[in-house]
Amino acid sequence: MPTVLETINIAKVSMFLASQDIAKAAFKGGFPDAKLANKLYMERKAVEWKYTYDSGNVTDLTKTKNYLFDLCWRAAAAALIVNEGGGGTVIGGEGAEIGGDGGAFEGDLFS
Amino acid sequence: MALTQNFTATQVVGEPSEIIITDTSTGTDGTVTLMRAYLTKTDSTTLVPDGTATAYVEWNYSAGVVETIDALDKDYCLSIKVDWLTALGAIVYTKTSLVMTSLYNEEFYYDLTQAQTASVTLLSNKNYYENKMKLRVEIDSASQAVTFGGDQYGGQSCLDRATYLRLNEQLFH
């Protein structure tokens, strides 16, 4: 399993992948969970907060980190993007969603 | 050499009622012997620990001194004014910062996530999901009001809505 920090970064990319796939699925019969990107944001923020301010409590964090990882959409693809250094190529190739018009969590994606 | 006055206000997880004021001034000034902090709320009243007769908290100054003030009963956006004073009480330096405390609500929010690890279907509950999202939005909005807007009243409004969600857990979560 990835570390807490790796999971947080994977969740950030996974949220983006989920929002992309949710948007695309609108034309293909729907996505299994239309709120998944929001859920990833919510749970990632909780784990990130604990990791930032109270990372000494490893038992706690391990459970919530694993829970967050289980939520991640296309976790393997997200991990690959994280490991390749942020995935500029992938995001650039996908076009405008992350550009100027401001997705709901655009500012948070790689912050 | 004069003092370039500065301070930080922080919190420690597990102690949401406390706010820790740390002197981060640079330089020296032999006339300064005391520090004083006013934690001013949006209604212009100040927070002080129980039993404090003054509207402020005062402590002895030394470079880098740390003072823990146990006075928070919920999350606040506070205008914190710190004075550096002489032994006779004359203000030599002063600095004011807008500070948001969020430990009560953030700890509660994390507790919800912990509960979900034991009951993974919780997040599929529409009512639970929507109220947890509201809590997240209020905390984030308070932070943005303070960070980007310098807006104590807006930030406090967000925190009060978050506190309402936290204190009425049986209705919302």
Interface residues (C-beta under 8 A of the other chain):
Chain A: K35 N38 K39 Y41 M42 E43 K45 A46 V47 W49 K50 Y53 D54 D60 K63 T64 N66 Y67 D70
Chain B: V13 G14 E106 Y109 Y110 L112 T113 Q114 Q116 T117 V120 L123 Y129 K132 M133 R136 D140
